[in-house]
């Protein structure tokens, strides 16, 4: 798709600049043990003049994105490569890369000023003395996105177990599911708070477990964490965190007062007479 520059070139002709990307969105399904991967976007300069890449940035420190070079001539192709560090992330993650570029404007050739007729002593003058360097047109931004699907090998539901302050200290159940080709044994579960104890029940060896969380008291606000330790051969999946909380009950907001109905100007005298009459009737009844 072509983009018309916001300014005109020196001769008053609009300039076109375009990097035609094969796609603006890459989707990648990571393997459980992958630590990083590369996402490559290819493009072609379909504009009329060379294009200069001014910057390639991302919205996350986990991505390092670069262009294979800085300047691309008319009809030339190139690539933007984004290196994504997966780390401990799970699920679907979408990150963005911004490519800022501009088109080189046509260079105006030096103008030769000839001597006046009959003035043979005057030599021709060239202005300017040296050809001007190419000038870049207005900057254009293309936004690329990388959608990463990271498998969750140790799935915990719910991720946060909640009680309300003053609520009955009833036990609650957390389900742990192992989503892996090989069995993953849940070896240990630790609670960060003495107030909340946890018991582990094996439903299916290496596949499904149930955790029972029981608070000794719900008398005060508290936030805690569960650390699940597994025997997974992949290091980053050997520990999994879950959370629990005892929180205050959320008070319902009071309804906003309703504005008084507006009385049309022409009806105001009648409304006032009606109020006066009603007041007089009540006064008479009280006598």
C-alpha positions in Angstrom: 0.0 0.0 0.0 1.4 3.4 -1.0 1.7 6.3 1.4 1.7 9.8 0.3 4.3 12.0 2.1 3.0 14.9 4.1 5.2 17.4 2.3 6.1 18.2 -1.3 9.5 17.9 -2.9 11.3 21.0 -4.1 9.6 20.9 -7.5 6.1 20.6 -6.0 5.6 17.0 -6.9 4.3 14.6 -4.2 6.7 11.8 -3.2 5.7 8.2 -2.5 7.5 6.0 0.0 6.7 2.4 0.7 8.1 -0.7 2.3 5.8 -3.5 1.3 6.0 -6.2 4.1 5.0 -9.7 3.3 3.1 -9.7 6.6 2.7 -7.4 9.6 2.0 -10.2 12.0 3.9 -13.4 12.8 2.6 -16.2 15.0 5.0 -18.6 16.6 4.3 -21.7 18.7 7.2 -22.3 21.0 8.4 -25.6 22.3 8.3 -26.2 26.0 12.1 -26.1 26.3 12.8 -23.1 24.0 14.5 -20.1 25.6 14.4 -17.8 22.5 13.4 -17.6 18.9 13.7 -15.4 15.8 10.8 -13.8 14.0 11.7 -12.5 10.5 9.7 -10.0 8.5 10.6 -9.5 4.8 9.8 -6.4 2.8 10.4 -4.7 -0.6 10.9 -1.1 -1.4 8.1 -0.5 -3.9 8.5 3.3 -3.9 10.1 5.4 -6.6 13.2 6.4 -4.6 15.6 4.9 -2.0 14.4 4.4 1.6 16.5 4.8 4.7 15.7 2.9 8.0 15.9 5.4 10.8 15.1 3.2 13.8 13.8 -0.3 14.7 12.3 -0.4 18.3 10.1 -2.7 20.3 7.7 -2.2 23.2 9.4 -4.9 25.4 12.9 -5.5 26.7 12.5 -9.1 25.8 12.8 -8.3 22.0 15.8 -7.1 20.1 14.9 -6.1 16.6 17.2 -5.0 13.8 17.2 -4.4 10.0 19.7 -6.2 7.8 21.0 -2.8 6.6 20.1 0.9 6.6 19.4 2.0 3.0 17.3 0.2 0.4 17.2 1.2 -3.3 14.2 1.2 -5.5 12.9 -2.4 -5.9 15.4 -3.7 -3.3 14.3 -6.2 -0.6 15.3 -6.5 3.0 14.4 -8.1 6.4 13.6 -7.0 10.0 14.6 -9.7 12.5 13.2 -9.8 16.0 14.9 -12.0 18.6 12.4 -12.9 21.3 13.6 -14.1 24.8 10.8 -16.3 26.1 12.1 -16.6 29.7 9.4 -17.8 32.1 6.4 -16.5 30.2 3.4 -18.7 29.4 0.3 -18.6 27.3 -0.3 -16.1 24.5 1.9 -13.0 24.4 1.8 -10.3 21.8 4.7 -7.9 21.3 5.2 -5.1 18.8 8.1 -3.8 16.7 8.0 -0.2 15.2 10.0 0.5 12.0 10.7 4.2 11.3 11.8 5.0 7.8 11.9 7.8 5.3 12.3 8.2 1.5 15.2 10.1 0.0 14.0 13.1 -1.9 15.1 13.7 -5.5 18.3 15.8 -5.6 17.9 19.1 -7.5 20.8 19.5 -9.9 23.0 22.6 -9.7 21.8 25.4 -11.9 24.2 27.0 -14.3 23.9 30.8 -14.7 25.2 31.9 -18.1 26.9 35.3 -18.6 24.9 38.1 -20.0 24.8 38.5 -23.8 27.9 40.3 -25.1 29.7 40.1 -21.7 32.5 37.7 -22.7 34.6 38.7 -19.7 32.2 37.2 -17.2 32.7 33.4 -16.6 29.7 31.1 -16.0 28.7 30.7 -12.3 27.5 27.4 -10.8 25.2 27.5 -7.9 25.6 25.8 -5.5 29.3 24.9 -5.8 28.8 21.3 -4.6 25.8 19.1 -5.3 23.4 19.0 -2.3 23.2 15.8 -0.2 19.9 13.8 -0.4 17.2 15.1 1.9 14.9 12.7 3.7 11.2 13.2 3.5 8.7 12.9 6.4 9.2 9.8 8.6 6.8 6.9 8.2 6.1 4.2 10.9 5.2 0.6 10.2 4.1 -1.5 13.2 4.9 -5.2 13.2 3.6 -7.7 15.8 4.8 -11.0 17.1 2.2 -13.3 18.7 3.9 -16.0 20.8 2.2 -19.1 22.0 4.1 -20.7 25.0 2.8 -24.0 26.3 1.8 -24.1 30.0 3.1 -27.5 31.3 2.0 -27.0 34.9 -1.5 -25.4 34.8 -3.0 -24.2 38.1 -6.7 -23.3 38.4 -7.6 -21.0 39.9 -4.4 -19.0 39.9 -5.6 -17.0 42.9 -7.7 -18.6 45.7 -9.7 -15.9 47.6 -11.5 -15.6 50.9 -13.2 -12.5 52.4 -12.4 -11.1 55.8 -14.8 -12.6 58.3 -15.9 -15.3 56.0 -16.1 -18.9 57.3 -12.7 -20.5 57.1 -13.8 -23.2 54.7 -11.2 -25.2 52.7 -11.0 -24.5 49.0 -9.7 -26.7 46.2 -7.0 -25.9 43.5 -6.6 -28.2 40.5 -3.1 -28.8 39.0 -2.9 -30.3 35.5 0.3 -31.4 33.8 0.2 -30.7 30.1 3.2 -32.6 28.9 3.9 -35.7 26.9 5.9 -37.1 29.8 4.4 -37.4 33.3 5.3 -34.6 35.7 5.3 -35.5 39.4 4.3 -32.9 41.9 6.9 -33.4 44.6 6.1 -30.7 47.1 3.8 -27.7 47.7 4.8 -25.0 50.2 2.7 -22.2 51.6 4.3 -18.9 52.4 1.9 -18.3 55.3 1.4 -20.4 58.4 -2.2 -19.3 58.6 -3.0 -21.2 55.4 -2.2 -24.9 55.2 -2.2 -27.0 52.0 -2.8 -30.7 51.5 -2.0 -32.5 48.2 -4.0 -35.3 46.6 -2.9 -37.3 43.6 -5.8 -37.9 41.2 -3.8 -39.3 38.3 -0.1 -39.9 38.7 2.0 -37.4 36.8 -1.1 -35.8 35.3 -3.7 -34.4 37.7 -3.4 -33.2 41.4 -5.8 -31.4 43.8 -4.6 -29.0 46.5 -6.8 -28.3 49.5 -6.1 -24.9 51.1 -7.5 -24.2 54.5 -7.1 -20.9 56.5 -6.9 -21.1 60.3 -8.6 -17.7 60.4 -10.0 -15.1 58.0 -9.9 -12.3 60.6 -7.5 -10.1 58.8 -6.3 -9.2 55.3 -3.5 -11.5 54.0 -1.7 -12.3 50.8 0.3 -15.5 50.3 1.9 -17.7 47.8 2.2 -21.4 47.0 5.4 -22.8 45.5 4.8 -26.0 43.6 7.9 -28.1 43.0 7.9 -30.7 40.2 10.3 -33.3 38.7 10.0 -31.8 35.2 13.2 -32.3 33.2 12.9 -28.7 31.8 14.4 -26.4 34.4 12.0 -23.4 34.0 9.0 -25.7 34.6 10.4 -27.2 37.8 8.8 -24.5 40.0 5.3 -23.0 39.6 3.7 -20.2 41.7 0.1 -19.8 42.7 -1.4 -17.3 45.1 -4.1 -16.9 47.8 -5.6 -13.9 49.5 -7.9 -12.9 52.3 -9.4 -9.6 51.3 -12.0 -7.1 52.5 -15.5 -7.3 51.1 -16.1 -4.8 48.4 -18.7 -2.3 49.4 -21.4 -1.6 46.9 -21.3 2.0 45.7 -24.4 4.1 46.7 -26.6 5.0 43.8 -26.1 8.5 42.5 -28.9 10.9 43.3 -31.4 11.4 40.5 -31.7 15.0 39.2 -35.1 16.7 39.8 -37.3 16.6 36.7 -37.2 19.8 34.7 -40.4 21.9 34.6 -41.0 23.8 31.4 -41.0 27.5 31.8 -44.6 27.9 30.6 -45.7 25.3 33.2 -43.8 26.9 36.1 -46.7 29.2 37.3 -49.2 26.3 37.3 -46.8 24.1 39.2 -46.2 26.8 41.8 -50.0 27.4 42.2 -50.5 23.6 42.7 -47.9 23.5 45.5 -49.4 26.5 47.2 -52.9 25.0 47.0 -51.6 21.6 48.5 -49.9 23.5 51.3 -53.1 25.4 52.1 -55.2 22.2 52.2 -52.8 20.6 54.6 -52.8 23.7 56.9 -56.6 23.7 56.9 -56.8 20.0 57.8 -54.4 20.5 60.7 -56.7 23.2 62.1 
